[in-house]
Amino acid sequence: MGFLAGGPFFHLTGKVGNNVGRRVKNKNVFSMRPGKSSKRATKEQVDHRTGFGLMMKHVSLFSEAIALGFKNNKEDVAPGNAALTYNLKHGLKGTGPNYSINHEKFSISRGRLAPVQKPKVESVAGETATLDFSWTVNYSFIMVNDTDLVKVYIYTPEVDQIVINSVITLRSALKLKMVVPFDFIGLPLHCYMMLVTADGKTVSNSQYCGSVTLT
């Protein structure tokens, strides 16, 4: 394994021939791809790979949110890697190899900004495919600004797409209405919220607002 300080492969990430480039603790690392083992995988290895693969797929769905939400991670690694490490520890439930995503514990951001209080989501009576989000603000926390931006992400296991709020919403608004695709009607919708400062530099821990099914 070597650390690159320059040259044609300096910013390489991924596989090239028998070599692999990656970013580790703010350094560009270039190494040989390990050879395949002829030994049969143990149950522990199979369980680990199953959980790892499931979580990697789920993290990739939220890649846009995670690029912002985990960019200032303590491990100083790529946001996706930091999110994967965190959620492998907190966001899986069940016993291997029968793992599933723990939607309540899954996180798309970790940061110092104060989150909102009592985030809630519910369907809007009389309006098709419409969700109402609401929350409160506690100004006794230090890291609270009325200008903080509220970002909402909606996911359903039945559709490999994430819906986000396109309208800029401030923490001080205390509510947000969203219309989701008709394809989401009748499906369980898992809703997440995170706060971002106006300059985009600081985020809050993400919050699970709940699950709702539109009829």
N, C-alpha and C positions, 0 to 999 in steps of 0.2 A: 504494500500500500504506500502511496506517495501523496504529498501535498503539492498542488500546482500553484506556482507564483506567476505564471504567464504562459504564452505559447498557444498553439492552435486549439488545444483541448481545455483551455483555462476555464471556460464557462460551460463545459459539457456536463449534462445530466442525462442519465439513461445509459443504454447499452450501445456500444459500437464494437462490432466483432466480438472479441473475447475480453473486452475491457468494459468497466462500468464507472461512470462518473457520477458523483453526488455531492451534496452540500452538507457538511457536518461542522457544527459549531463555528459558523461563519468562515469556514475554510473549504476550498475546492479539493475534493479527494478523488484520486484516480487509482483504481485497483483492478486486478484480474478477476474475472467472473469465476466464482467457485464451481468446481466440477460436481456433477450429480453423484450422490451416494448410491451404492448398490445395496445398502442395508434396507430392510423393510422398516417403514415408519412405525414407531411405537404409538400406542393409543394417545399418550400425552402429546406427541407431535401432531397426530391427526386432529386432535381437539384444538390445539393451538392454531393450526392452519385453517381450520373451519371458522373459528372465531375471528381470526385475522382477516380472512377473505370477506366474511360478512361485513365486518366493520369498515374495511377499506372501501367496499362498494358504497356503503352508506355515507361515509365521509366525503367521497367523491361527488355525491349528489349535492352536497352543501358546499362545494369547493369555493364558490364566489363569496359566500358569507364567511367561511373559515379563513380565506386569504386575508380578510380584514380582522376577524375576531381572534385569530391566534398569531398575528404577526409579531406581537411583542412578548412571545413566550419566554419563560425563564431558561429553557434549555438552549435557546439561541439556534434553533433548527428551523427548517422550512415549516410554514404554518400547517400544511397538510400532515406532516410527520408529527408535529406537536399535538394536533387534534386526534390523530390516530392513537398515539400513546395514551392520551388522557381518556379517550372513550373506550379503549380496550380495558382500562381499569374500572371505569365507572358506567359505561353505557351498554354493557352486555348483561343478559340475564339467562338463567337456565344452566344446565349441566352439559358439557361437551360430550358428543358433538352437536347436541340439540340446543344450540344457542339461538337467541332472538335479540332484537334491539330493545333496550329499555328506554323507551321514548321520553319518559319523565327525567331520566338522568343524563341522557345524551346532551352534549353541549356543542354549540357552534361558536362560542366566544368565551374568553376568560380575560378579565381586565379589572382595573382599579376604579373605573367610573361606577357610581352608585346606580343600581338598577331601579326600576319603578317598583311601587308597592301594589299588591293585590291585582296583578294582571289577570284579566278575565276575557273569555271569548264566548260568544253565543250567536245563534242564528237570528236573523232579523225577520220577524213575523210579517208576512205579506209581501216580502221582497225575495225574488228568486236568486239562489246562489249568492247570498249576501251574508257577510259576517260582521259583527260588531265587536271591536276590541275596546276595553276600557282599563284604566289604572288610576292610581293615586300617586301623589308626590310627597315625600317627606323631606322638607328643607333643612332638617337638623343634620343630615349627612353632609360631609364636606364636599365630596365630589358630585355636586348636583348643579346643573345649569338649565335654565328654561330653554336655552337654544340647543340642547342636546337633541340629536335626531333619533327618532324611533324607527327601527327596522323590523318588519314582521316577515316571517318565512313560514309557509304552509306546505305541508307534505302529506301525501297519502301513500301507503305501501302498494296500492293498486296501480299507481301511475308514477313512473320514474321521472318526475319533473317537480321542480320547486316553484311555487308562486310567491312573489314578493310584492310589497306595497310600492306602487309607482309614484304616489303622491307624497311629497315631502311633509312629514309630520313631526312636530316638536314635542318634547316631553311635556310642556305646559298645556298641550291641547287636551290631554286626559282621555281622549277617545280617538278611534280610527275606524272607518267603515271600508270594507273591502269586498269587491265582487270577484268570485273565483270562477274558473271555467265550468261549464255545465257538466263536463266529464267528471267533475268532483262530486256531483250530487249523488247521495246515497252511499258515499264512501267515508270511512273514518278519517278525519282531517286532524293531523297533529300540528299544533301551532306553537311557534317559537318567537321570542322577542329579544332584541338586544339594543342597547343604547350606544350611540357614537357621538363624540364631541363634534362641534361644528367644523373644526379643522381636520377631522378624520384621524386624529392621532391616538385617541384613547377610547377604549370600549369598556362596556360593562360585562359581567358574567351574563350569559344568555339565560333566559327564563322560559320554562315550559308553561304556556298559557292554558293548556288543556287540549282535550280532544272533543270534536263536535262532528255530528253527521247531519248534513243538509238533506231535507226531504222535499 
